[in-house]
Amino acid sequence: MKINRIDHVSINVNDLSEAKAFFLDLGLEVQAEWELDGEQLDRIVGLNDVKTACVGLGMPDGQAWIELVKFYTPSDEKDIQQPFANTLGIRHICFAVEDIEAIVAKLKKKGTEVFSEIQQYEESYKLCYVHGPEGIILELAEKIK
């Protein structure tokens, strides 16, 4: 028995179109779009009367997959909770990037909240944290050559 790889990361969102546009603008590509509902899905996710819409986004090289999921039913009664970098649980997605300065400038121009300026970590990386749509935290990491 062994684990081969991480298959995907799933992110629940309220505004599927906005989240999709954000990740497309960042450079991901739509790999698939679908809607699901029914008793089998209810059993899989452990909820009742589930109806979802999903967008699968991948890296151009095919190495990573993100699923954006909109739950039409049931809805999350707590709505969006704004997490912080130290909030417990799964907290952020890190993208390896080229030209972090240009990416951060582009995100700022589009109104994305950059909550840490670009910092150099030792002699290995330039790093920056931003809030994507609906409080999704992204870390951008550029390897120093």
Disulfide bonds with the S-S distance in Angstrom:
none
